[in-house]
């Protein structure tokens, strides 16, 4: 409909009709059309992914006020939410709110998911006013229909969450929500308070889980009925959740690419943990499937919760899933991605070490300032009231890392001599045993504390040398390489880092025991090479000086990083900044290796457009171009 008059006519004709009992899945099968851009365009079929039916129908089940979906990625969560929106807008109009992690994501979801559904589903196109019409009832974030409105907002926007009463609340990817919407508190609680006046309210929480102990969806799922999607064994007829632990893989090792082992997966079979018989993907997906309830008493509280992983998906093959898992095993960062997005499970993150002894024993002689394998150098600087602490790290294929030099420059940061001494460290050439050398390509400098202005001045002066001021931001959900910000009084970029994410990555990498991708090497002092590299017991105690701890904040349990009393954490901070520095360069390891070997072109680039000058610069080390992008 295109006008207010037409909308009023629709209300007059349909307003006195009895409330329909049509479920969400029945509505979707009857009316929903998928756009041409979808993987399977045309009429919606709930039977294509049967695990969606119970989830959708829970929204119209009497007595249910909360629906929780903990699942792997790309299983149709967004389509389920869209069907809920469509059914209620068409047959039972009311105020509906959909919350995405950020306002930008809400706008994108509206344009890429909601608007195509409205356009291609006739009964919705007839009731939603046109965004391009003069009747401005329809915008990107607010869409009117007779008897109700769809509101799109971000969990980071307290104004959007607390603005008006709502009956249906849909929260997408809640594990990516900020701890607080501005200063207003938990975004889910804030939005849920808008529902208290409705006896027939329903809240839907959807998410892929993240870290164990820090996952909203885990808490919500455990509070509900805990319904697992399971498949019946064709032999013993028992139902089981499909797990990677019961998958038998016929795979062949392929080539190593940038330090990562690739696999060719020929076949995958599931072995029943009860009877021991093995079956193919086709056999299991053709077998009966259903939800098995583990906590039925939660029905009394009105909360149904569901779990599905990617092994039940009609769109992802077992071969692809297990290939990703084989290639991720042994690398905590990659294991976490597969565990979350394919297995639909939270990842048990490493957070504490009992002693630094294992790191002291890990130290090795390099035989030169730079060991073989190093392809680029980064540096990190921590600013204190009476000193600068720094660390230089070498990086190679597969993000393998070598500690090169950890040191302290005594002197207040407001003294010119202090920064001059730092220049001496950062500008020098560090050499291999064959005489070739590298210079630090990029440096990140902490701007916190009492000498922010002095850090800004130094970074402005040394911008062409890629020495950038940074600001660390704590809290879950903020990626290590967060964004480039602006600061008053700084005529240069201010790099924003999610330090908690970096700390977890460091702890995960410290658990890798064999040299290779993501492994951390540490040097021994060597006469005639470097008499004092700075990697002593004090350094290692500082590197593992923080641990994860569960605390309750704003009514929610959260995992936070807590320092060990009496231990300085500068080594951990420095390695954190170095890791971010390496990520920001997007290095092309193969190209860097070729250039170091004298086989590269006269001018090349990192992936991500970070410039590298002539290959001869490896003898006269890498310099930053004045046109070099910062991130």
C-alpha positions, 0 to 999 in steps of 0.5 A: 500500500502506498498511502495512509488512506489505503492503510486505513481501508485495510484496517477497516476491512480486517480489524474485526476478524478473529485472531488467527491460529496460524503458526509461523511455519504454516504462514511461511509455507503458505506465503513466504517467497525467497528472493532471487539472490537467495541460495534457493529462491522461490517458495519457502519450504520449512521441510528443507530444514526441518529443525526450523519448524519447532523454533518458529512455532514456539513463537505462537505456542501458548505460555511461551514467552522466551525462545532461545536458539544456540546454533552454528552459523548459516543454519537459517537463524535469520530466515526464522526471525524474518518468518516471525516478523512476517507472520505477526505483521500479516496476521497478528499485527503488533509492535516488533523490535529486532536488535542487532549487535550494532546500528550499522548491522541493523541497517544492513540487515534491514536492507539485505534481509527485511526489505527483500522479504517484504518486496517478494512476499505479496501479503507483506508488500500489500501492508508495508508502506513504501520507503520511497513514497511521500508517506514516510511511515517506512524507513530503514530502521522503522517500518509501519504496517496496519496495527503495528511497527517493525523497529530495527536497532543496535544493542549499542544504542540505548535510545533505540532500545528504550524508546517504545513498548514492544510485544515481540523482541528478536535479538540476533547474535547476542554473544556479540552484544556489548556488556552495556548499551552506553551507560544504560546497562545490559541491552537485552534487559533494557529492551525486555523492559519494553515488553512488560505491559504485554501478557502475550509477549515473546522474546527470541534470543539467537546466537552462535556461541563464543567463549565458555563462561562469557557466552550469553546464549549459553546462559539463556540456553541452559535456562530453557528446555535444552532441546537438541536436534538429534538423528536416529541411528539406522541400526539401533534406532537410538537418537544422538546429537551429531558430534565431530567426536564421532566422525571418522574421516578419510583424509589425505594431507595436501600442501602446506600454504603459509605454514598451514597444513591443508587436507583433501577429505575423501569421505566422512562417516558417523559412527554410532556411540551406542551400537558402533555401526558407521553411516554416511552423510546421506544415510544419516540425513535421510534418517528420522530427526527430532528435538530431544528435550533435556530440561522439560521443567523449564516449560513452567517458566515459559522458556524453550531453548534449542541447539543445532550444529552444522552437521544437520545443515542441508547446505554444508557438507560433512566433508567441508566441516571436517576439512575446516576442523582438521586444518584448524586443529592445534591452532587455538584461534582457528579451533575457536572459529570452527568450534563456534561457527560449525559445532555451535559450541562455546570454546573453552579458552585458556586463561591461566598458567601455574608457573613460568617454568615451561617458558624458561625452558622453551628459550633457545639460542638463535645464533644471531640477532635474527634467527632463520624464519623471521620475515618482518619486525614489529615493535611495541612500547609501553609508557610509564612515568619514569621509563619506556618499556619496549619489545621487538618481535620477529614474525614468519610464515603462519604467524610464527613469532620470535622474541628479539629484544625486550628492554627498558629505557630509563627516563621520564617521557617528557625528556627528549633524551628518553625518546632519542634512546628509543629511536636508537633501538627502533632505527637500528638494523637487526641482522641474520647470521649471513649479514642481511638485516631488517629494521622495524617496519611498524611500532605501536606506542601506548598513549595511556598514563600521564604523558599522552601529549608526549606520545602524540608529539613523538608519533606525529614526528615519526608518522612516516616511520609508522610509529602510531599511538594506541589506546587499549579498550577492555571488555568482551566482544571488542576485536584486537584490531578494533579501529582507527580513531581520532584524538584531540590534540593528535594530528595522526591516527590513534589506533584502538585495540581490544586488549582482552581479545589480544590477551586470550590469543596470546594465552592460546598461542602459548599452549602450542608446544611445537614450533610452527604456525603461531608458535612463540619462540623466546631467546637465550642470551648469547655472548657475542650476539646479544648479551642481554635480550631481556627474556628472564623469569621476570619477563615470563612472570609478566607475560602470564600475569593475568588470568580469566575470572568469572564475575557478576556485573549488571546482573550478568556473569562475565569473564574478565582479565584479572592481574596477579597481585605484585606482578608487573604486566608490561610484558603481556601488554607489549606482546599484545601490541606486537600481535596487533601490529603484525595483524595490521600489516596483513603480511604476504609471507610468501612474497616477503620470503622471496624478497628476503631471498633476493627473488622478489620484484623490485617493488611489491606490496603486502596484501592490504596495500602496506607498501614494501620498497625495493627488495634491496631494502632487506639489506638496508631494511624495510622503510615505510612509504609516505602513502602507506595505509595505516590499517 
